[in-house]
Amino acid sequence: KKMAWLGVALLPFIDERRLLEAVVPLSASLTEEEQQQNALGSELLMVGSKDKHAPLAGMMAELASEFPLEVSSRTERASGEHLNDNLFGALLPNPAAPPLGKPIDSPAKRLESVASNCCACAKYRLPPFTEHIPSLLKGLILPPPTLTDADHVVEGRKLLDGP
C-alpha cells in the first residue's frame, strides 16, 4: 500500500474462554453499584410528558400492577385513537423510577440535577413471539414491471457507469 491509511490492521485472535477466566477475579473487586451496572437489566419504556403519548406517561407513573398494551377499550381515547399507538406488550410498575414533576439528583458530580422530571418510566415486557409470515394485502393490484435503460447490463456494468 502506498499510503499508511490504506493498510490493514492485523488484530490477534482473542480466546473468549481465556478472556472470561481473566475477568472473573476482577469482578469480585467491583462495588455493588459497578456490579449492577455490569448486569443485564430490564427493558424500560420512557415517555415524555410533552409527547403525543402524554396520557400514557401519566398512566405509567401510577401503575400498581401489570398493564397489557393492547387495542381495547382500556387504551382507547375519545378521539378513537389508542394510547399505545401500535405498541404492544405489557407495562409493569417501576418503583425505582423518579416521579413525574419531582427533581432528579445527578448521578455524576459534574452534571447538574434535573429540576423537574418530565419523563415517566415503566418496565416493559415484549409481546409473545409469533412467527411473521409476510404477504401482500388482499385486493392489491401490482403495477406491471417496467425497465429503464439504467436497468440493462452491458458486459457486467450498467450503462450509466461509463466506459
MARROZA-816076 format. One record per residue (C-alpha): residue in three letters; chain; x negated, y, z. Coordinates in nm, 3 decimals. Layout:
<rs>
    aa   ch         u         v         w
   ALA    A         X         Y         Z
...
</rs>
This chain:
<rs>
    aa   ch         u         v         w
   LYS    A     0.000     0.000     0.000
   LYS    A    -0.129     0.343    -0.090
   MET    A     0.046     0.529     0.194
   ALA    A     0.039     0.433     0.561
   TRP    A     0.415     0.472     0.592
   LEU    A     0.464     0.204     0.324
   GLY    A     0.301    -0.056     0.550
   VAL    A     0.486    -0.342     0.709
   ALA    A     0.484    -0.365     1.088
   LEU    A     0.396    -0.717     1.200
   LEU    A     0.564    -0.797     1.530
   PRO    A     0.464    -1.103     1.727
   PHE    A     0.728    -1.369     1.779
   ILE    A     0.895    -1.336     2.119
   ASP    A     0.964    -1.661     2.300
   GLU    A     1.301    -1.596     2.466
   ARG    A     1.251    -1.864     2.732
   ARG    A     0.916    -1.717     2.843
   LEU    A     1.061    -1.365     2.846
   LEU    A     1.356    -1.467     3.063
   GLU    A     1.124    -1.657     3.302
   ALA    A     0.908    -1.345     3.338
   VAL    A     1.211    -1.126     3.413
   VAL    A     1.364    -1.347     3.688
   PRO    A     1.116    -1.241     3.963
   LEU    A     1.168    -0.876     3.871
   SER    A     1.547    -0.895     3.900
   ALA    A     1.514    -0.982     4.271
   SER    A     1.343    -0.646     4.332
   LEU    A     1.630    -0.444     4.180
   THR    A     1.851    -0.236     4.405
   GLU    A     2.221    -0.328     4.429
   GLU    A     2.307    -0.033     4.205
   GLU    A     2.049    -0.141     3.944
   GLN    A     2.182    -0.499     3.953
   GLN    A     2.535    -0.367     3.895
   GLN    A     2.412    -0.156     3.601
   ASN    A     2.240    -0.464     3.460
   ALA    A     2.553    -0.683     3.485
   LEU    A     2.836    -0.726     3.237
   GLY    A     3.133    -0.516     3.346
   SER    A     3.499    -0.487     3.248
   GLU    A     3.638    -0.332     2.933
   LEU    A     3.771     0.014     3.014
   LEU    A     4.024     0.228     2.833
   MET    A     3.982     0.602     2.878
   VAL    A     4.245     0.851     2.765
   GLY    A     4.216     1.228     2.793
   SER    A     4.500     1.427     2.945
   LYS    A     4.496     1.663     2.643
   ASP    A     4.502     1.377     2.391
   LYS    A     4.815     1.282     2.195
   HIS    A     4.828     0.980     2.428
   ALA    A     4.851     1.202     2.738
   PRO    A     5.171     1.029     2.861
   LEU    A     4.978     0.701     2.854
   ALA    A     4.698     0.868     3.053
   GLY    A     4.944     0.974     3.321
   MET    A     5.087     0.624     3.342
   MET    A     4.736     0.472     3.357
   ALA    A     4.647     0.689     3.655
   GLU    A     4.941     0.546     3.853
   LEU    A     4.907     0.174     3.762
   ALA    A     4.977    -0.060     4.052
   SER    A     4.982    -0.386     3.857
   GLU    A     4.918    -0.523     3.507
   PHE    A     5.099    -0.334     3.232
   PRO    A     5.128    -0.507     2.893
   LEU    A     5.075    -0.278     2.594
   GLU    A     5.344    -0.386     2.350
   VAL    A     5.612    -0.240     2.130
   SER    A     5.906    -0.237     2.371
   SER    A     6.149    -0.004     2.544
   ARG    A     5.890     0.035     2.824
   THR    A     5.649     0.211     2.586
   GLU    A     5.900     0.392     2.362
   ARG    A     5.917     0.771     2.376
   ALA    A     6.220     0.988     2.299
   SER    A     6.077     1.053     1.950
   GLY    A     6.084     0.679     1.874
   GLU    A     5.703     0.655     1.880
   HIS    A     5.538     0.419     2.125
   LEU    A     5.288     0.525     2.392
   ASN    A     5.044     0.251     2.298
   ASP    A     5.024     0.367     1.932
   ASN    A     4.930     0.020     1.796
   LEU    A     4.702    -0.054     2.090
   PHE    A     4.784    -0.397     2.228
   GLY    A     4.658    -0.600     2.520
   ALA    A     4.706    -0.515     2.886
   LEU    A     4.609    -0.237     3.125
   LEU    A     4.504    -0.321     3.478
   PRO    A     4.452    -0.086     3.774
   ASN    A     4.101     0.051     3.816
   PRO    A     4.057     0.156     4.180
   ALA    A     3.707     0.290     4.103
   ALA    A     3.845     0.543     3.850
   PRO    A     3.838     0.905     3.966
   PRO    A     4.190     1.051     4.000
   LEU    A     4.316     1.297     3.737
   GLY    A     4.259     1.661     3.830
   LYS    A     4.006     1.581     4.104
   PRO    A     3.635     1.672     4.092
   ILE    A     3.375     1.411     3.996
   ASP    A     3.030     1.423     4.154
   SER    A     2.746     1.391     3.907
   PRO    A     2.560     1.060     3.926
   ALA    A     2.239     1.245     3.832
   LYS    A     2.092     1.534     4.030
   ARG    A     2.000     1.727     3.716
   LEU    A     2.361     1.727     3.583
   GLU    A     2.648     1.940     3.705
   SER    A     2.955     1.785     3.866
   VAL    A     3.286     1.787     3.681
   ALA    A     3.524     2.038     3.841
   SER    A     3.846     1.866     3.732
   ASN    A     3.873     1.516     3.584
   CYS    A     4.080     1.521     3.262
   CYS    A     4.044     1.154     3.174
   ALA    A     4.245     0.858     3.301
   CYS    A     4.063     0.526     3.315
   ALA    A     4.210     0.176     3.343
   LYS    A     4.068    -0.171     3.299
   TYR    A     4.167    -0.315     2.962
   ARG    A     4.224    -0.673     2.855
   LEU    A     4.222    -0.760     2.488
   PRO    A     4.530    -0.935     2.349
   PRO    A     4.506    -1.311     2.300
   PHE    A     4.310    -1.408     1.990
   THR    A     4.521    -1.510     1.693
   GLU    A     4.391    -1.603     1.353
   HIS    A     4.449    -1.330     1.097
   ILE    A     4.543    -1.454     0.752
   PRO    A     4.513    -1.165     0.505
   SER    A     4.784    -1.149     0.241
   LEU    A     4.941    -0.898     0.007
   LEU    A     5.266    -0.735     0.115
   LYS    A     5.586    -0.883    -0.027
   GLY    A     5.710    -0.688    -0.327
   LEU    A     5.367    -0.538    -0.406
   ILE    A     5.312    -0.480    -0.776
   LEU    A     4.943    -0.466    -0.864
   PRO    A     4.839    -0.232    -1.148
   PRO    A     4.673    -0.400    -1.447
   PRO    A     4.291    -0.416    -1.418
   THR    A     4.106    -0.154    -1.621
   LEU    A     3.738    -0.144    -1.711
   THR    A     3.535     0.164    -1.796
   ASP    A     3.206     0.191    -1.983
   ALA    A     3.028     0.201    -1.645
   ASP    A     3.159    -0.149    -1.572
   HIS    A     2.989    -0.306    -1.875
   VAL    A     2.644    -0.456    -1.809
   VAL    A     2.365    -0.438    -2.064
   GLU    A     2.055    -0.656    -2.004
   GLY    A     2.120    -0.670    -1.627
   ARG    A     2.161    -0.294    -1.587
   LYS    A     2.460    -0.066    -1.603
   LEU    A     2.481     0.177    -1.896
   LEU    A     2.464     0.475    -1.660
   ASP    A     2.122     0.367    -1.527
   GLY    A     1.949     0.489    -1.840
   PRO    A     1.662     0.321    -2.026
</rs>
